[in-house]
Amino acid sequence: MKHITIDALQDTLQTGTDAHIIDVRTPEEFAEGHIKSAINIPLNTIPNQLSQFNSEDEYIILCKRGGRALQAAEYLYKEGINITVVDQGMDDWKGEITK
């Protein structure tokens, strides 16, 4: 499992990536503002959503501050998924958001 900062995520998105951005906040938090390309899969639904993940793809996991993203990343990593976890979260995001 890899770790990146929120600034590194922003750089990665600007230069382009094939990675899927997974936001594990609640639907309500996600609706308040999220990264445009992010997919919302709340932390509590991750075990039931394993079919959404492909071991051949890369996933970048983030949340509000980093704690839930780390929990989700640890679980998915144990399931054999290629994971990068954002050590910070949307509270530190300086880029554009979509509502």
DSSP file (Angstrom, degrees, kcal/mol; ACC not computed):
  #  RESIDUE AA STRUCTURE BP1 BP2  ACC     N-H-->O    O-->H-N    N-H-->O    O-->H-N    TCO  KAPPA ALPHA  PHI   PSI    X-CA   Y-CA   Z-CA
    1    1 A M              0   0    0      0, 0.0     2,-0.2     0, 0.0    83,-0.2   0.000 360.0 360.0 360.0 134.2    0.0    0.0    0.0
    2    2 A K  E     -a   84   0A   0     81,-2.1    83,-2.9     2,-0.0     2,-0.4  -0.678 360.0-148.1-102.6 158.8    1.3    3.4   -1.0
    3    3 A H  E     +a   85   0A   0     -2,-0.2     2,-0.3    81,-0.2    83,-0.2  -0.971  17.3 173.8-125.2 141.0    0.7    6.8    0.8
    4    4 A I  E     -a   86   0A   0     81,-2.2    83,-2.9    -2,-0.4    84,-0.4  -0.942  28.7-114.4-138.0 163.9    0.5   10.2   -0.8
    5    5 A T     >  -     0   0    0     -2,-0.3     4,-1.9    81,-0.2     5,-0.1  -0.490  32.8-109.8 -88.6 166.4   -0.3   13.7    0.4
    6    6 A I  H  > S+     0   0    0      1,-0.2     4,-2.1     2,-0.2     5,-0.1   0.855 121.3  54.2 -65.1 -34.3   -3.3   15.7   -0.7
    7    7 A D  H  > S+     0   0    0      2,-0.2     4,-2.3     1,-0.2    -1,-0.2   0.898 106.8  50.8 -66.4 -39.4   -1.0   18.0   -2.7
    8    8 A A  H  > S+     0   0    0      2,-0.2     4,-2.5     1,-0.2    -2,-0.2   0.873 108.4  53.0 -64.8 -36.3    0.6   15.0   -4.4
    9    9 A L  H  X S+     0   0    0     -4,-1.9     4,-2.5     2,-0.2    -2,-0.2   0.931 108.0  50.1 -62.6 -44.7   -3.0   13.8   -5.3
   10   10 A Q  H  X S+     0   0    0     -4,-2.1     4,-2.0     1,-0.2    -2,-0.2   0.918 111.6  48.1 -61.0 -43.1   -3.7   17.2   -6.8
   11   11 A D  H  X S+     0   0    0     -4,-2.3     4,-2.0     1,-0.2    -1,-0.2   0.916 110.9  52.0 -61.0 -43.3   -0.5   17.1   -8.9
   12   12 A T  H  X S+     0   0    0     -4,-2.5     4,-1.4     1,-0.2    -2,-0.2   0.899 110.0  48.2 -60.9 -42.6   -1.4   13.5  -10.0
   13   13 A L  H  < S+     0   0    0     -4,-2.5    -1,-0.2     1,-0.2    -2,-0.2   0.861 110.4  51.8 -67.7 -35.3   -4.8   14.6  -11.2
   14   14 A Q  H  < S+     0   0    0     -4,-2.0    -1,-0.2     1,-0.2    -2,-0.2   0.862 114.6  41.6 -70.0 -35.1   -3.4   17.6  -13.1
   15   15 A T  H  < S-     0   0    0     -4,-2.0    -1,-0.2    -5,-0.2    -2,-0.2   0.657 122.3-104.9 -86.6 -15.8   -0.9   15.5  -14.9
   16   16 A G     <  -     0   0    0     -4,-1.4     2,-0.3    -5,-0.2    -2,-0.1   0.208  38.3-165.2 102.2 138.7   -3.4   12.7  -15.5
   17   17 A T        -     0   0    0     -4,-0.2    -1,-0.0     2,-0.1    -5,-0.0  -0.991  27.0-145.2-153.0 151.1   -3.9    9.2  -14.0
   18   18 A D        +     0   0    0     -2,-0.3    40,-0.2     2,-0.1    -1,-0.1   0.469  68.2 116.1 -91.8  -4.8   -5.7    6.0  -14.7
   19   19 A A        -     0   0    0     38,-0.1     2,-0.4     1,-0.1    40,-0.2  -0.313  68.8-122.4 -66.7 147.3   -6.3    5.5  -11.0
   20   20 A H  E     -b   59   0A   0     38,-2.7    40,-3.1    18,-0.0     2,-0.6  -0.783  19.6-138.4 -88.5 131.3   -9.9    5.5   -9.7
   21   21 A I  E     -b   60   0A   0     16,-0.5    18,-2.8    -2,-0.4     2,-0.6  -0.832  20.1-167.5 -93.7 118.8  -10.4    8.1   -7.0
   22   22 A I  E     -bc  61  39A   0     38,-3.3    40,-2.5    -2,-0.6     2,-0.6  -0.938   7.2-162.7-112.8 120.3  -12.6    6.6   -4.2
   23   23 A D  E     -bc  62  40A   0     16,-2.8    18,-1.8    -2,-0.6    40,-0.2  -0.904   2.2-170.0-102.0 117.2  -14.1    9.0   -1.6
   24   24 A V        +     0   0    0     38,-2.6    19,-2.2    -2,-0.6    20,-0.2   0.211  46.0 115.9 -98.1  16.1  -15.2    7.0    1.5
   25   25 A R  S    S-     0   0    0     37,-0.3    -2,-0.1    17,-0.2    37,-0.0  -0.246  78.4 -80.8 -73.1 171.6  -17.0    9.8    3.2
   26   26 A T     >  -     0   0    0     16,-0.1     4,-2.7     1,-0.1     5,-0.2  -0.295  41.7-108.3 -67.3 158.3  -20.8    9.6    3.8
   27   27 A P  H  > S+     0   0    0      0, 0.0     4,-2.3     0, 0.0     5,-0.1   0.861 121.4  54.2 -55.9 -35.1  -23.1   10.5    0.9
   28   28 A E  H  > S+     0   0    0      2,-0.2     4,-1.1     1,-0.2    -3,-0.0   0.927 110.1  44.7 -66.2 -44.5  -24.0   13.7    2.8
   29   29 A E  H  > S+     0   0    0      1,-0.2     4,-0.6     2,-0.2     3,-0.5   0.913 112.8  52.4 -64.1 -42.0  -20.3   14.8    3.1
   30   30 A F  H >< S+     0   0    0     -4,-2.7     3,-1.2     1,-0.2    -2,-0.2   0.896 106.2  53.9 -60.0 -42.2  -19.7   13.8   -0.5
   31   31 A A  H 3< S+     0   0    0     -4,-2.3    -1,-0.2     1,-0.3    -2,-0.2   0.761  97.7  65.1 -66.4 -25.3  -22.6   16.0   -1.7
   32   32 A E  H 3< S-     0   0    0     -4,-1.1    -1,-0.3    -3,-0.5    -2,-0.2   0.718 128.7 -42.5 -70.7 -19.9  -21.2   19.0    0.2
   33   33 A G    <<  +     0   0    0     -3,-1.2     2,-0.3    -4,-0.6    -1,-0.3  -0.433  66.2 170.0 154.6 131.3  -18.2   18.9   -2.2
   34   34 A H  B     -E   98   0B   0     64,-2.2    64,-3.4    -3,-0.2     2,-0.2  -0.943  45.5 -77.6-149.4 167.2  -15.9   16.4   -3.8
   35   35 A I    >   -     0   0    0     -2,-0.3     3,-2.1    62,-0.2    62,-0.1  -0.542  48.6-121.8 -68.4 134.4  -13.2   15.9   -6.4
   36   36 A K  T 3  S+     0   0    0     60,-0.3    -1,-0.1     1,-0.3    61,-0.1   0.834 108.6  42.4 -51.4 -43.1  -15.0   15.8   -9.8
   37   37 A S  T 3  S+     0   0    0      2,-0.1   -16,-0.5   -15,-0.0    -1,-0.3   0.473  90.5 117.9 -85.9  -0.8  -13.7   12.4  -10.8
   38   38 A A    <   -     0   0    0     -3,-2.1     2,-0.4   -18,-0.1   -16,-0.2  -0.344  53.8-146.5 -72.5 147.0  -14.2   10.8   -7.4
   39   39 A I  E     -c   22   0A   0    -18,-2.8   -16,-2.8    -2,-0.1     2,-0.7  -0.938  17.2-130.8-108.9 132.8  -16.6    7.9   -6.8
   40   40 A N  E     +c   23   0A   0     -2,-0.4   -16,-0.2   -18,-0.2   -18,-0.1  -0.769  37.9 157.2 -90.8 113.5  -18.4    7.8   -3.5
   41   41 A I        -     0   0    0    -18,-1.8     5,-0.1    -2,-0.7   -15,-0.1  -0.842  38.4-135.9-130.1  94.5  -18.2    4.4   -1.7
   42   42 A P    >>  -     0   0    0      0, 0.0     3,-2.1     0, 0.0     4,-0.7  -0.124  17.9-115.5 -54.9 146.0  -18.8    5.1    2.0
   43   43 A L  G >4 S+     0   0    0    -19,-2.2     3,-1.3     1,-0.3   -18,-0.1   0.865 113.3  56.5 -49.4 -45.7  -16.5    3.3    4.4
   44   44 A N  G 34 S+     0   0    0      1,-0.3    -1,-0.3   -20,-0.2     4,-0.1   0.623 108.2  48.9 -68.7 -10.6  -19.3    1.2    6.0
   45   45 A T  G X> S+     0   0    0     -3,-2.1     4,-0.8     1,-0.1     3,-0.7   0.510  81.5  97.2-102.9  -6.3  -20.2   -0.2    2.5
   46   46 A I  G X< S+     0   0    0     -3,-1.3     3,-1.6    -4,-0.7     4,-0.2   0.895  80.2  53.0 -53.1 -49.0  -16.7   -1.2    1.4
   47   47 A P  G >4 S+     0   0    0      0, 0.0     3,-0.6     0, 0.0    -1,-0.2   0.855 113.0  45.2 -58.9 -32.2  -17.0   -4.9    2.4
   48   48 A N  G <4 S+     0   0    0     -3,-0.7     3,-0.2     1,-0.2    -2,-0.2   0.530 110.4  56.3 -84.5  -6.2  -20.3   -5.2    0.4
   49   49 A Q  G X<  +     0   0    0     -3,-1.6     3,-2.6    -4,-0.8     4,-0.3   0.171  64.2 117.5-110.9  15.7  -18.8   -3.3   -2.6
   50   50 A L  G X   +     0   0    0     -3,-0.6     3,-1.8     1,-0.3    -1,-0.1   0.799  68.8  66.8 -56.5 -28.8  -15.8   -5.5   -3.3
   51   51 A S  G 3  S+     0   0    0      1,-0.3    -1,-0.3    -3,-0.2    -2,-0.1   0.689  90.2  65.8 -66.0 -15.8  -17.2   -6.4   -6.7
   52   52 A Q  G <  S+     0   0    0     -3,-2.6     2,-0.4     2,-0.0    -1,-0.3   0.627  93.5  75.8 -76.4 -13.9  -16.6   -2.7   -7.6
   53   53 A F    <   -     0   0    0     -3,-1.8     2,-0.4    -4,-0.3     6,-0.0  -0.813  63.1-161.3-108.3 140.6  -12.8   -3.2   -7.3
   54   54 A N    >   -     0   0    0     -2,-0.4     3,-1.6    28,-0.1    28,-0.3  -0.974  19.1-140.7-119.7 129.1  -10.6   -4.9   -9.8
   55   55 A S  T 3  S+     0   0    0     -2,-0.4    27,-0.1     1,-0.3    -1,-0.1   0.665 102.1  60.7 -65.5 -14.1   -7.1   -6.2   -8.7
   56   56 A E  T 3  S+     0   0    0     25,-0.1    -1,-0.3     2,-0.1     2,-0.1   0.682  97.2  72.4 -83.5 -18.8   -5.7   -5.0  -12.1
   57   57 A D  S <  S-     0   0    0     -3,-1.6    25,-0.7   -38,-0.0     2,-0.4  -0.444  78.7-122.5 -94.7 167.2   -6.7   -1.3  -11.5
   58   58 A E  E     - d   0  82A   0    -40,-0.2   -38,-2.7    -2,-0.1     2,-0.4  -0.901  23.7-164.1-110.2 141.3   -5.2    1.3   -9.1
   59   59 A Y  E     -bd  20  83A   0     23,-2.3    25,-2.4    -2,-0.4     2,-0.5  -0.980  11.0-157.0-128.0 136.2   -7.3    3.1   -6.5
   60   60 A I  E     -bd  21  84A   0    -40,-3.1   -38,-3.3    -2,-0.4     2,-0.4  -0.966  18.9-157.3-111.7 121.6   -6.6    6.2   -4.6
   61   61 A I  E     +bd  22  85A   0     23,-2.7    25,-2.6    -2,-0.5     2,-0.3  -0.840  19.5 160.6-106.7 131.4   -8.6    6.4   -1.4
   62   62 A L  E     +b   23   0A   0    -40,-2.5   -38,-2.6    -2,-0.4   -37,-0.3  -0.954   9.6 170.3-142.9 165.6   -9.5    9.6    0.5
   63   63 A C        -     0   0    0     25,-0.5    27,-2.8    -2,-0.3    28,-0.1  -0.556  56.5 -62.0-146.0-148.9  -11.9   10.9    3.1
   64   64 A K  S    S-     0   0    0     25,-0.3    27,-2.6    -2,-0.2    28,-0.3   0.928 123.0  -6.7 -77.2 -47.6  -12.4   14.1    5.2
   65   65 A R  S    S-     0   0    0     24,-0.2    24,-0.2    23,-0.2    -1,-0.1   0.534 103.0 -94.0-128.4 -15.0   -9.2   13.9    7.2
   66   66 A G  S  > S+     0   0    0      0, 0.0     4,-1.9     0, 0.0     5,-0.1   0.104  97.2  96.9 124.9 -24.4   -7.5   10.6    6.5
   67   67 A G  H  > S+     0   0    0      2,-0.2     4,-1.9     1,-0.2     5,-0.1   0.937  89.3  41.3 -66.5 -49.5   -8.7    8.2    9.1
   68   68 A R  H  > S+     0   0    0      1,-0.2     4,-2.6     2,-0.2     5,-0.2   0.868 112.6  56.2 -67.5 -35.6  -11.5    6.5    7.3
   69   69 A A  H  > S+     0   0    0      1,-0.2     4,-2.8     2,-0.2    -1,-0.2   0.912 106.9  49.8 -61.9 -41.5   -9.4    6.4    4.1
   70   70 A L  H  X S+     0   0    0     -4,-1.9     4,-2.6     2,-0.2    -1,-0.2   0.909 110.3  50.2 -64.3 -42.0   -6.7    4.5    6.0
   71   71 A Q  H  X S+     0   0    0     -4,-1.9     4,-2.0     2,-0.2    -2,-0.2   0.940 114.3  44.2 -59.9 -47.8   -9.3    2.0    7.3
   72   72 A A  H  X S+     0   0    0     -4,-2.6     4,-2.7     1,-0.2     5,-0.2   0.912 113.5  51.1 -63.6 -43.0  -10.7    1.4    3.9
   73   73 A A  H  X S+     0   0    0     -4,-2.8     4,-2.8    -5,-0.2     5,-0.2   0.906 108.7  50.6 -63.3 -43.0   -7.2    1.1    2.3
   74   74 A E  H  X S+     0   0    0     -4,-2.6     4,-1.8     2,-0.2    -1,-0.2   0.916 113.0  46.6 -61.6 -42.8   -6.0   -1.4    4.9
   75   75 A Y  H  X S+     0   0    0     -4,-2.0     4,-0.9    -5,-0.2    -2,-0.2   0.947 115.6  44.2 -63.8 -49.3   -9.1   -3.6    4.2
   76   76 A L  H  <>S+     0   0    0     -4,-2.7     5,-2.2     1,-0.2     3,-0.4   0.867 110.0  55.9 -66.5 -36.9   -8.9   -3.4    0.4
   77   77 A Y  H ><5S+     0   0    0     -4,-2.8     3,-1.8     1,-0.2    -1,-0.2   0.909 105.1  52.3 -61.5 -42.1   -5.1   -4.0    0.5
   78   78 A K  H 3<5S+     0   0    0     -4,-1.8    -1,-0.2     1,-0.3    -2,-0.2   0.756 104.9  57.4 -64.4 -23.6   -5.7   -7.2    2.4
   79   79 A E  T 3<5S-     0   0    0     -4,-0.9    -1,-0.3    -3,-0.4    -2,-0.2   0.375 125.9-102.5 -88.1   3.8   -8.2   -8.2   -0.3
   80   80 A G  T < 5S+     0   0    0     -3,-1.8     2,-0.3     1,-0.3    -3,-0.2   0.677  72.1 145.8  87.9  18.4   -5.4   -7.8   -2.9
   81   81 A I      < -     0   0    0     -5,-2.2     2,-0.9    -8,-0.1    -1,-0.3  -0.713  56.4-116.0 -92.8 140.9   -6.4   -4.4   -4.3
   82   82 A N  E     - d   0  58A   0    -25,-0.7   -23,-2.3    -2,-0.3     2,-0.4  -0.652  49.1-178.3 -77.1 106.1   -3.8   -1.9   -5.6
   83   83 A I  E     - d   0  59A   0     -2,-0.9   -81,-2.1   -25,-0.2     2,-0.4  -0.881  29.7-176.0-120.4 138.2   -4.3    0.9   -3.1
   84   84 A T  E     -ad   2  60A   0    -25,-2.4   -23,-2.7    -2,-0.4     2,-0.4  -0.999  21.1-154.0-122.2 128.1   -2.8    4.4   -2.6
   85   85 A V  E     -ad   3  61A   0    -83,-2.9   -81,-2.2    -2,-0.4     2,-0.6  -0.858  12.6-132.5-106.7 137.0   -4.1    6.1    0.5
   86   86 A V  E     -a    4   0A   0    -25,-2.6   -81,-0.2    -2,-0.4   -23,-0.2  -0.776  12.4-153.2 -85.7 118.9   -4.2    9.9    0.9
   87   87 A D  S    S+     0   0    0    -83,-2.9   -82,-0.2    -2,-0.6    -1,-0.1   0.724  81.3  37.3 -69.4 -21.4   -2.8   10.7    4.3
   88   88 A Q  S    S-     0   0    0    -84,-0.4   -25,-0.5   -22,-0.1     2,-0.3  -0.228  83.3-143.3-106.5-157.5   -4.8   13.9    4.6
   89   89 A G    >   -     0   0    0    -25,-0.2     3,-2.1   -24,-0.2     4,-0.4  -0.835  38.5 -60.5-154.5-166.8   -8.3   14.5    3.3
   90   90 A M  G >  S+     0   0    0    -27,-2.8     3,-1.0     1,-0.3   -26,-0.2   0.738 118.3  71.2 -61.3 -23.9  -10.8   16.9    1.7
   91   91 A D  G 3  S+     0   0    0    -27,-2.6    -1,-0.3     1,-0.2   -26,-0.1   0.800 106.1  39.9 -60.3 -26.1  -10.3   19.3    4.6
   92   92 A D  G <  S+     0   0    0     -3,-2.1    -1,-0.2   -28,-0.3    -2,-0.2   0.403  87.1 122.1-102.7   0.6   -6.9   20.0    3.1
   93   93 A W    <   +     0   0    0     -3,-1.0   -86,-0.1    -4,-0.4    -3,-0.0  -0.459  33.4 179.1 -69.2 130.0   -7.9   20.0   -0.6
   94   94 A K        +     0   0    0     -2,-0.2    -1,-0.1   -88,-0.1     3,-0.1   0.440  52.3  88.5-109.3  -3.9   -7.1   23.3   -2.3
   95   95 A G  S    S-     0   0    0      1,-0.2     2,-0.1     0, 0.0   -85,-0.0  -0.057  89.6 -60.2 -85.3-172.1   -8.4   22.3   -5.8
   96   96 A E        -     0   0    0      1,-0.0     2,-0.3    -2,-0.0   -60,-0.3  -0.346  49.9-157.6 -66.6 147.2  -11.8   22.6   -7.4
   97   97 A I        -     0   0    0    -62,-0.1     2,-0.4    -3,-0.1   -62,-0.2  -0.939   6.1-143.8-126.2 155.2  -14.7   20.7   -6.0
   98   98 A T  B      E   34   0B   0    -64,-3.4   -64,-2.2    -2,-0.3     0, 0.0  -0.910 360.0 360.0-114.1 142.5  -18.0   19.6   -7.5
   99   99 A K              0   0    0     -2,-0.4    -1,-0.1   -66,-0.2   -66,-0.1   0.361 360.0 360.0-116.8 360.0  -21.3   19.6   -5.6
